[in-house]
Amino acid sequence: MKKISLLLYISTCLFILSCKKSSNNNTDDQQPPTTVDYKPNTTVYGTNNYVKFIVGDLNSPIILASPHDGTIIPDGWPQRDNPDAVIVRDLYVTALTTEISNALYSRTGLRPHMIVNDVARSRMEPNRALEEAYHKTEAANQLWREYHAFLKGAQEMVQKNVGKGLFLDMHGHGHTVPRVEVGYIVSKANLNGTDAGLNSLATTSSIYHLSTISAYPFSQLIRGDYAFGTLLENEGIRAVPSKQDPKPNNDDYFNGGYCTLTYGSKTSGAVSAIQLETHGPNLRNNPTERKASGAKIADAIIKYMQSHYGLFLGK
């Protein structure tokens, strides 16, 4: 895979964008640069190679991202010290995401798009709105914009070349129950409710577009026979919500963050998003576990795309 840098291109786009925006409009600070035409099967780097976009095949409908496994602490970047700033690393999630990508390529011949942040979360937070990231330097803000430019670019590639797709935002948790928490921007309280209640929430979820093209009611997309969590369970990976484990009840559960909300289909677009909060034991804590789990998650993705998107990705 070729390696190229579009730092100069992105910086130019950012300059153009900054000239257009009003200095009194804070929301514009979050906007990624204008559209870039990324070449398939190349790796594009941001400033100092801190973030990267591993551009997949043109016809791949899958986007993967790992925002919180970075370890680089750039010189002169103070730690984010706001009381609301979470700085815990999602250990080995990038390695797990790479195994998923490799397994998808091995099984389908299509390499998914993958975005990675290699800077420590204590210095840069990609999974919050910019004003809630509490960065201590403008350089961190710039890196945030580059990361989101890559996500936006991947989303646009999928919509342009495939027409619909799936974004999986990969994370790690340390909760008591060792299972994957599948997040659709649906609250724990609503997941603990009835199927009838769930069926009224499709428009507020990160898989809204998927709910409009799938043959299944929304509650079945969450915990039915072909829900993503159910497909993981069928591969031997515990997951909630799923048919086997339909409700988080009183246990800890993450329902999705800023990237899932922003790059899913809640408000627009044909790329739906799911946050996968993975546990460590028997899943990602060592290379053998990651390789096996990556293959199982890839198989679940392939079956999910076939069941709901009508896309047969297998060779």
Secondary structure, 3 states (H helix, E strand, C coil): CEEEECHHHHHHHHHHHHHHCCCCCHHHHHCCCCCCCCCCCEEEECHHHCEEEECCCCCCCEEEEECCCCCECCCCCCCCCCCCCCCCCCCCHHHHHHHHHHHHHHHHCCCCEEEEECECCCCCCCCCCHHHCCCCCHHHHHHHHHHHHHHHHHHHHHHHHCCCEEEEEEEECCCCCCCEEEECCCCHHHHCCCHHHHHCCHHHCCCHHHHHHCCCCHHHHHHCCCCHHHHHHHCCCCEECCCCCCCCCCCCCCCCCHHHHHHCCCCCCCEEEEEEEECCCCCCCCHHHHHHHHHHHHHHHHHHHHHHHCCCCCC
